[in-house]
Amino acid sequence: MLGTIVNTVCIVVGSVAGSLLKSRIEERYQNALYNAMGLVTLALGANMCVSNLAKSSYPVLFIVSIALGSLIGTGLDIAGRIERAAERRGATRLVHGLTTACLLYCIGTLSIVGPVLSAVKGDNTFLFTNATLDLVSSAIFAATYGIGMVWGALVLFCWQGSIYAVAWFLNSGSAIPEPMICEVSIVGGLLLLSSGLAILGIKDCKTINMLPALIFPVLYLLLFS
């Protein structure tokens, strides 16, 4: 768990540092950072999606996953519930940032394979690398959205801690098969693209409603792979 703990602490430190920096940045520069984060999110999402599509053996799975996930999320009105709660606290913008940050922190090879290697082989290289990246990105996010971004650390800890626990219990380096990582990354890339569009004010696709889409690649591969 050392790698996950370090990764979590790095997000907390980065978020605190970024929030302190936010109070010293003029509003026009904060808006510039906001737009920059939108463009970066679009680029990262596109890269994650395209690079993994080339390796996918199930080219239709991500389409079905996004469609079903959107239907379920819309039916449950996940985005509406969260946005109404955020509006009461004046934190609507924070919700968009936190959703994007958690996707960046949690969806990707380093954050998925890292806990498996840590549990099975005691190798924290992936997690330490991820921690370095998250330290920088969390500081930028917090400078844009504020101290509320620190909640991303808790999400990451639960995510990586769950993967670590499963891998440790199974004592298997293949606890998370590569095809599963690939398919989840494609869906995650699309969700990041959706977040980027919302941040830039181009189109609010209600990314939060699409989050259940991440479940379907896992279920499909567990049942039929």
JOPEZI-V817699 format. One line per field, one symbol per residue. phi: phi as a letter, one per 30 degrees, with the letter a starting at -180 (. if undefined). Layout:
BEGIN
phi->???
END
This chain:
BEGIN
phi->.edddddddddddddddddddedccdeddddddeddddddddddddddddddddcdcbdcddddddddddddddddhdddddddddddcibdddeddddddddddccleddcdeddddddcicceddddddddddddddddddccjdedddddddddddddddeddddddhbdceceeedddddddddddddedddddddidaddhedddeeeddddddddddcd
END
